[in-house]
Amino acid sequence: MAKPSNSEQQARNQLTASRRKARHYAMQALYQWQMAGQALSEIEAQFRVDYDMAHVDLAFFSELLHEIPAQLTEVQEVFEAHLDRKLDDLDPIELTLLRMGTFELMSRLDVPYKVVINETVNLAKRFGATESFRYINGILDKVAASTRELEVSAEKGSGKS
């Protein structure tokens, strides 16, 4: 396989960084929606005014912000099966991150499952309780095994775990 050119690698790095920022802001916006019950369109408008969104994948931010609440029941059913506690007992940040990671595992097949888990765990390390990243990692590993069965088994079969 040919090595990507510098411009291809630079474009890939920019996409990665812009999606990482989109996830960061989407997590904050979804947390705000969850806690305050504010309209999603108001939250999105507020974020676009109050935050530097110049280097954010705005389409991805908007997708996460609007599609997760739209598919909330389906998303929660997928990860709830793997919880060791009730949904109501989850920390609000953990709940937001599990919704985001599960949605992405279910809907964004263009993003490798390991990337989804890693990005979500990094947000948990930054914003969650001390050990919540371990819990989120464990739940999303199980979600990936059920939602991306072929991808996960192919990865494990090739010895790349």
C-alpha positions in Angstrom: 0.0 0.0 0.0 1.4 3.4 -1.0 2.3 5.9 1.7 0.0 8.9 1.8 1.5 12.1 0.5 2.2 15.0 2.9 -0.9 16.9 1.7 -3.1 13.8 2.1 -1.7 13.2 5.6 -2.2 16.9 6.5 -5.8 16.7 5.3 -6.4 13.6 7.4 -4.9 15.3 10.4 -7.1 18.3 9.9 -10.2 16.2 9.7 -9.2 14.3 12.8 -8.7 17.5 14.7 -11.9 19.1 13.5 -13.9 16.1 14.5 -12.2 15.9 17.9 -13.3 19.5 18.5 -16.8 18.8 17.2 -17.1 15.9 19.7 -15.8 18.1 22.5 -18.4 20.9 21.8 -21.2 18.3 21.1 -20.5 16.7 24.5 -20.9 20.1 26.2 -24.0 21.0 24.1 -25.7 17.6 24.8 -24.9 18.0 28.5 -26.5 21.4 28.4 -29.6 20.0 26.6 -29.8 17.1 29.1 -29.5 19.4 32.2 -31.4 22.5 31.1 -33.8 21.1 28.6 -33.1 24.0 26.2 -34.1 23.6 22.6 -31.3 22.1 20.4 -31.5 24.9 17.9 -31.0 27.5 20.6 -28.0 25.6 22.0 -26.4 25.2 18.5 -26.9 28.9 17.8 -25.4 29.8 21.2 -22.3 27.6 20.6 -21.8 29.1 17.1 -21.7 32.6 18.7 -19.9 31.9 22.0 -17.2 29.5 20.9 -14.5 29.6 18.2 -15.9 27.1 15.8 -13.6 28.0 12.9 -11.7 24.7 13.1 -14.7 22.5 14.0 -16.4 20.0 11.7 -19.7 21.9 11.9 -21.7 19.2 10.0 -20.4 16.5 12.4 -21.2 18.8 15.4 -24.7 19.4 14.2 -25.2 15.7 13.4 -24.2 14.7 16.9 -26.3 17.4 18.5 -29.5 16.7 16.6 -29.4 13.0 15.8 -28.5 11.7 19.3 -31.7 13.2 20.8 -33.7 12.1 17.8 -32.5 8.5 18.2 -32.2 8.6 22.0 -34.4 5.6 22.7 -32.6 3.3 20.2 -29.1 4.6 21.3 -29.8 4.1 25.0 -31.3 0.6 24.5 -28.0 -0.5 22.9 -25.7 0.5 25.7 -28.2 0.0 28.5 -28.0 -3.7 28.0 -24.4 -3.6 29.2 -24.8 -1.4 32.2 -24.3 -2.7 35.8 -26.6 0.1 37.2 -29.7 1.9 36.2 -29.6 4.6 33.6 -30.7 7.2 36.2 -27.7 6.3 38.4 -25.2 7.3 35.8 -23.3 10.5 36.1 -24.6 13.0 33.6 -21.2 13.3 31.9 -21.0 9.5 31.6 -24.5 9.3 30.2 -23.7 12.0 27.6 -20.5 10.2 26.6 -22.2 6.8 26.4 -24.9 8.3 24.2 -22.3 9.9 21.9 -20.0 6.8 21.6 -22.9 4.5 21.1 -24.5 6.7 18.4 -21.2 6.9 16.6 -20.7 3.2 16.7 -24.2 2.6 15.4 -24.3 5.4 12.7 -20.8 6.4 11.7 -19.4 3.3 10.1 -16.8 5.5 8.3 -15.1 6.0 11.7 -13.2 2.9 13.0 -14.6 1.5 16.2 -11.3 1.9 18.0 -11.2 5.6 17.1 -14.8 6.1 18.4 -13.9 4.4 21.7 -10.5 6.3 22.1 -12.1 9.7 21.4 -14.9 9.1 23.9 -12.5 7.8 26.5 -10.3 10.8 26.1 -13.3 13.1 26.7 -14.1 11.0 29.8 -10.6 11.5 31.1 -10.9 15.2 30.6 -14.4 15.9 31.8 -15.6 12.8 33.7 -15.1 11.6 37.2 -11.7 10.1 38.1 -12.3 6.5 36.9 -15.3 7.0 34.6 -13.1 6.6 31.5 -12.6 2.9 32.5 -16.3 2.3 32.8 -17.1 4.0 29.5 -14.3 2.1 27.8 -15.7 -1.2 29.1 -19.3 -0.4 28.0 -18.3 0.9 24.6 -16.1 -2.2 24.0 -19.2 -4.3 24.5 -21.3 -2.0 22.3 -18.7 -2.3 19.6 -18.7 -6.1 19.8 -22.5 -6.1 19.2 -22.9 -3.2 16.7 -19.7 -3.7 14.7 -19.3 -7.5 15.1 -17.5 -8.0 11.7 -15.1 -5.1 12.2 -14.2 -6.2 15.8 -13.8 -9.9 14.9 -11.7 -9.0 11.8 -9.5 -6.8 14.0 -9.1 -9.5 16.7 -8.6 -12.2 14.0 -5.7 -10.3 12.5 -4.0 -10.0 15.9 -4.2 -6.2 15.9 -5.9 -5.8 19.3 
